[in-house]
Amino acid sequence: GLVEIAENLLALGQVEEALGRAEEAHRLLESLGDDGSRSVELAMSERVLGEIYQARGDVDKARSWFESSIPVFEATRESEELERARRGLAAIDDTGPPVEEEKEHHHDLA
């Protein structure tokens, strides 16, 4: 599907092309309405969008896409996808924004 194409393009370093395909996939999946398998597909498109925006250096957009995908992967026990989304989010938070935010997160790690 389009999500896989977007992932392949991203892997090839064709970031803008990947973005176009991932956005197309997301729009299409959103328009199809919600059934169980579609919500996973949609979340996968969101995770790929997160990776694409991450590659473009747009960490705010990347974070919001990753955060949008994670609850679906948790709910559906898509452990591999969940791991990838969390890894993407962790990578963003490592390069992270200002120190104030860092302090708030410390209690989460305990």
N, C-alpha and C positions, 0 to 999 in steps of 0.2 A: 504493500500500500504506500500511500504518500508519506507516511511517517518514516517508513524504512528508507524511502528514496531520500528524504531530508537528512536522515542519519548518515547515509552513504555519502551524500554531497558534503556534509560537514566533515566527515572523516577525510575526504579528499581536499579539504581546505577551501571548498567553494561555499563560503559562508553566506553570501547574499542570496545565492541560488537556493541554498538549504533553507534560509529564512522564508523565502517565497513559498516553497513546498510545504513547510511546516505550518505556516499560517493558513494555507489553503486546506490542509488536512484538518486543522483545528476548526476552521469555519464550517467545513463540510460535516464533520462529526457533530458539531454543536447543532447544526440544522436538522440532523436526523432524529433528535430527541433522545430520551434516556432509556436505554435498556442496559442490563448488567455488563455485557461485553463492550458495549460502546463507551461506557464510562471509563473503562480501563484504557481503551484506545485513545480516548480524549486526554486522559491523564498522561499517556505516553507522548502524545503530541505536545503537551505542556512541558513535560520533562525535556523533550528535544528542543523546544523553544528556549527553555532555560539554558541549555548547553550552547545554543546558537548565540543568545545574547551575552552569555559569559565569554564566548570566543570574540565577540565584538567589543568587549570591555564595558558593556552596559549592565553593571552589577545590580542595579535596582530592579530593572525589568527581569533579569535572570532570576533574582531572588523570588520575585512574586510568582513567576511561572513554576519554579521548583516547589514553593510553598503551596501552590494550588494543586499540584499533582500528588503530593505526599499523602494526604488523608485518604485519597482513593486507593493508593497502593497499600496503605495500612489496612483499610477496610476489606480489600479483596485478597490480601495476603500475597500480593505480587512481590515476593521478597527481592528478586533480582532488580526489578524496576525501582523498588523502594530504595535499595542500596545505591543505585546510580543517582537517584534524585538527591538522597542525603549526602552523597559524596560531592555532588555539584554544589549543594548549599554550603557544605563545610568548606569547600575550596574558596567560595566567595567570602565566607566569614573569616577565613584566615587572612585574606588580603585586605581585610575588613575596613569598614568605615570608622569614624572617630572613637576615641577611647571610652567615652561615656557609655556607648552601647555595650562595649566589652564587659564592663562592670556588671551590668544588669544580667548578663548571661551566666556569670560564674556559678550562681546557685543551681542552674540547670545541670551542670556537669557533675555535681556531687552524687 
